[in-house]
Amino acid sequence: MEFGSEFYWFILIGLGAQLVDGALGMAFGLVSSSILLSMGLPPAAVSASVHTAEVFTTGVSGASHAYFRNIDKRLFWQLTVSGSIGGIIGAYVLTRLPGELIRPFVYLYLLVLAVLILLRAAGKLVPKREIRRVPVLGFFAGLLDASGGGGWGPMATSTLLASGGQARTTIGTVNAAEFMVTLAVSITFFLSIGLQHLEIVLGLLIGGVLAAPLAAWLVRHVAERVVLVVVGLLVLGISLSQIARAWLF
């Protein structure tokens, strides 16, 4: 099997996207999809390829976070079960609906969360540590992710951090649960459209697997306030850019 020179770019894209995702709990799909689309690849090919590669990258990322003890087991199972159900339903239903009508409101929600996270990092907001309605959060995060919005990490991580979750265990747990959710979504897609564009999948997979252990190590050793500031700024940028894209262009 021979691959062209673009294969090495796919590896770099996967490596960079997984460094961001593993360290901050979000954005593998968003980063990789944005770059692949800018290279002129078809949206359907990008979505299927990213989800397939994420099965492996999230598996290694979850195992790495488990090794560094970044996972809350109770939170993990709450997110996993509800997120998988939401993801399966989203793969069957939401891909047939105009997701462009829904996503601007989701990104408005993320914009509010970004402000809350930055206020918490600045010491202006001290939320309660008790996080409620986790299964509902997991369900809608899985639903949004399967619809092509790349929403698992931004929605789940941002909501939990804004609600008072510890940065290290929140990011580690969301990453670990993402493996099960992505697996459920990918199986659903595979049964619907099959496996395509192996070159993109393998490139993203190799880069993501190489970056996952380093990202898990970083999230354990970087100060929580630093993580909160970076996550808040990332979510702020994501939400503002997506709102502008949806409503201004």
C-alpha positions as CSV (number, residue, x, y, z in Angstrom):
1,M,0.0,0.0,0.0
2,E,1.5,3.3,-1.1
3,F,0.6,6.8,0.2
4,G,1.5,10.2,-1.2
5,S,3.4,13.0,0.4
6,E,0.1,14.3,2.0
7,F,0.2,11.3,4.3
8,Y,3.0,13.0,6.4
9,W,0.8,16.1,6.7
10,F,-2.0,14.0,8.1
11,I,0.4,12.6,10.7
12,L,1.4,16.1,11.8
13,I,-2.3,17.2,11.9
14,G,-3.1,14.2,14.1
15,L,-0.2,14.9,16.4
16,G,-1.0,18.6,16.9
17,A,-4.7,18.0,17.3
18,Q,-4.2,15.3,19.9
19,L,-1.7,17.4,21.9
20,V,-4.4,20.1,22.2
21,D,-7.2,17.5,22.9
22,G,-5.3,15.4,25.4
23,A,-4.0,18.4,27.4
24,L,-7.2,20.5,27.3
25,G,-10.0,17.9,27.0
26,M,-11.3,19.1,23.6
27,A,-10.7,20.0,20.0
28,F,-9.2,17.0,18.2
29,G,-12.1,16.9,15.8
30,L,-12.3,20.7,15.5
31,V,-8.6,21.2,14.9
32,S,-8.2,18.3,12.5
33,S,-11.5,18.8,10.6
34,S,-10.8,22.5,10.1
35,I,-7.3,21.8,8.6
36,L,-8.5,18.9,6.4
37,L,-11.4,21.0,5.1
38,S,-9.0,23.9,4.3
39,M,-7.0,21.4,2.2
40,G,-10.1,20.9,0.0
41,L,-11.2,17.5,1.2
42,P,-14.9,16.6,1.0
43,P,-16.8,17.2,4.3
44,A,-18.2,13.7,4.4
45,A,-14.7,12.2,4.0
46,V,-13.3,14.4,6.7
47,S,-16.1,13.6,9.2
48,A,-15.8,9.8,8.7
49,S,-12.0,9.8,8.7
50,V,-11.7,11.9,11.9
51,H,-14.3,9.8,13.8
52,T,-12.5,6.5,12.7
53,A,-9.1,7.8,13.7
54,E,-10.5,9.1,17.1
55,V,-11.4,5.5,18.1
56,F,-7.6,4.8,18.3
57,T,-6.4,8.2,19.5
58,T,-9.0,8.4,22.3
59,G,-8.2,4.8,23.3
60,V,-4.5,5.6,23.8
61,S,-5.4,9.0,25.4
62,G,-7.8,7.3,27.8
63,A,-5.2,4.7,28.8
64,S,-2.6,7.4,29.3
65,H,-4.8,9.4,31.6
66,A,-5.6,6.2,33.5
67,Y,-1.9,5.6,33.9
68,F,-1.4,9.1,35.3
69,R,-4.5,8.7,37.5
70,N,-6.4,11.5,35.9
71,I,-9.8,9.7,35.8
72,D,-12.8,9.9,38.1
73,K,-14.4,6.4,37.7
74,R,-18.0,7.5,38.7
75,L,-17.9,10.4,36.4
76,F,-16.5,8.2,33.6
77,W,-19.4,5.8,33.6
78,Q,-22.0,8.5,33.8
79,L,-20.5,10.2,30.7
80,T,-19.8,6.9,28.9
81,V,-23.3,5.4,29.0
82,S,-25.3,8.6,28.3
83,G,-22.8,9.9,25.8
84,S,-22.8,6.6,23.8
85,I,-26.6,6.6,23.7
86,G,-26.6,10.2,22.5
87,G,-23.9,9.5,19.9
88,I,-25.7,6.6,18.4
89,I,-29.0,8.5,18.1
90,G,-27.1,11.5,16.7
91,A,-25.4,9.3,14.0
92,Y,-28.7,8.0,12.9
93,V,-30.9,11.1,13.2
94,L,-29.1,14.4,13.4
95,T,-26.9,13.8,10.4
96,R,-30.2,13.9,8.4
97,L,-31.3,17.2,9.9
98,P,-30.0,20.8,9.3
99,G,-27.4,20.9,12.0
100,E,-26.4,24.4,10.9
101,L,-29.6,25.6,12.6
102,I,-28.7,24.1,15.9
103,R,-25.0,24.7,16.3
104,P,-25.0,28.6,16.6
105,F,-27.1,28.2,19.8
106,V,-24.7,25.5,21.1
107,Y,-21.8,27.9,20.6
108,L,-23.6,30.7,22.4
109,Y,-23.8,28.3,25.3
110,L,-20.1,27.6,25.0
111,L,-19.4,31.3,24.9
112,V,-21.1,31.7,28.3
113,L,-19.1,28.7,29.7
114,A,-15.8,30.3,28.5
115,V,-16.6,33.5,30.4
116,L,-17.4,31.4,33.6
117,I,-14.2,29.4,33.3
118,L,-12.1,32.6,32.9
119,L,-13.8,34.1,35.9
120,R,-13.0,31.0,37.9
121,A,-9.4,31.1,36.8
122,A,-9.2,34.8,37.9
123,G,-10.6,33.9,41.3
124,K,-13.8,35.9,40.7
125,L,-16.1,32.8,40.7
126,V,-16.0,29.9,43.2
127,P,-18.5,27.3,42.0
128,K,-19.7,24.4,44.1
129,R,-17.9,21.1,43.7
130,E,-21.1,19.1,43.3
131,I,-21.7,18.5,39.6
132,R,-25.3,17.5,38.8
133,R,-27.1,16.1,35.7
134,V,-23.9,14.5,34.3
135,P,-25.9,11.9,32.3
136,V,-27.9,14.7,30.6
137,L,-24.7,16.5,29.7
138,G,-23.2,13.3,28.3
139,F,-26.2,12.6,26.2
140,F,-26.3,16.0,24.5
141,A,-22.5,16.2,24.1
142,G,-22.6,12.8,22.3
143,L,-25.6,13.9,20.3
144,L,-23.8,17.1,19.1
145,D,-20.5,15.2,18.4
146,A,-22.2,12.7,16.2
147,S,-24.0,15.4,14.2
148,G,-20.6,16.6,13.0
149,G,-20.2,19.6,15.4
150,G,-17.2,18.2,17.1
151,G,-18.9,19.0,20.4
152,W,-18.0,16.3,22.8
153,G,-14.9,17.9,24.3
154,P,-16.0,21.6,24.2
155,M,-19.4,20.8,25.7
156,A,-18.5,18.2,28.3
157,T,-15.2,19.6,29.5
158,S,-16.4,23.3,29.5
159,T,-19.6,22.5,31.4
160,L,-17.8,20.4,34.1
161,L,-15.0,22.9,34.6
162,A,-17.5,25.8,34.8
163,S,-19.5,23.8,37.4
164,G,-16.4,23.3,39.6
165,G,-14.8,20.1,38.4
166,Q,-11.1,19.7,39.1
167,A,-9.2,20.4,35.8
168,R,-7.0,17.3,35.9
169,T,-9.7,14.7,36.5
170,T,-12.3,16.5,34.4
171,I,-10.0,16.5,31.3
172,G,-8.7,13.0,31.9
173,T,-12.2,11.6,32.4
174,V,-13.8,13.3,29.4
175,N,-10.9,12.0,27.2
176,A,-11.3,8.5,28.5
177,A,-15.1,8.5,28.1
178,E,-14.7,9.9,24.6
179,F,-13.2,6.6,23.5
180,M,-16.4,4.7,24.2
181,V,-18.6,7.4,22.7
182,T,-16.5,7.6,19.6
183,L,-16.5,3.8,19.2
184,A,-20.3,3.8,19.3
185,V,-20.5,6.6,16.8
186,S,-17.9,5.1,14.5
187,I,-19.6,1.7,14.5
188,T,-22.9,3.4,13.6
189,F,-21.2,5.3,10.7
190,F,-19.4,2.2,9.5
191,L,-22.7,0.2,9.3
192,S,-24.2,3.1,7.3
193,I,-21.4,4.2,4.9
194,G,-18.5,1.8,5.4
195,L,-14.8,2.7,5.8
196,Q,-13.2,5.1,3.3
197,H,-10.1,7.3,2.9
198,L,-7.6,5.0,4.7
199,E,-4.7,7.4,4.1
200,I,-6.3,10.2,6.2
201,V,-7.4,7.8,8.9
202,L,-3.9,6.2,9.3
203,G,-2.1,9.6,9.3
204,L,-4.4,11.1,11.9
205,L,-4.1,7.8,13.9
206,I,-0.3,7.7,13.9
207,G,0.1,11.3,14.9
208,G,-2.6,11.1,17.6
209,V,-1.2,8.0,19.2
210,L,2.3,9.5,19.4
211,A,1.0,12.7,21.1
212,A,-1.5,11.1,23.5
213,P,0.9,10.0,26.4
214,L,2.7,13.4,26.3
215,A,-0.6,15.3,26.5
216,A,-1.7,13.2,29.5
217,W,1.5,13.8,31.3
218,L,1.2,17.6,30.7
219,V,-2.3,17.8,32.2
220,R,-1.1,16.2,35.4
221,H,1.9,18.5,35.9
222,V,0.6,21.9,34.7
223,A,-1.0,24.2,37.3
224,E,-4.8,24.1,37.4
225,R,-5.2,27.9,36.9
226,V,-3.0,27.8,33.8
227,V,-5.2,24.9,32.4
228,L,-8.4,26.9,33.2
229,V,-7.1,30.0,31.4
230,V,-6.0,28.1,28.3
231,V,-9.3,26.2,28.2
232,G,-11.3,29.3,28.7
233,L,-9.5,31.1,25.9
234,L,-9.7,28.1,23.6
235,V,-13.5,27.8,24.1
236,L,-13.9,31.5,23.7
237,G,-12.1,31.4,20.4
238,I,-14.0,28.4,19.2
239,S,-17.4,29.8,20.1
240,L,-16.8,33.3,18.7
241,S,-15.4,32.0,15.4
242,Q,-18.2,29.5,15.0
243,I,-20.9,32.1,15.8
244,A,-19.3,34.5,13.3
245,R,-19.1,31.8,10.7
246,A,-22.8,30.8,11.2
247,W,-24.4,34.2,11.4
248,L,-22.1,36.6,9.5
249,F,-21.1,34.5,6.4
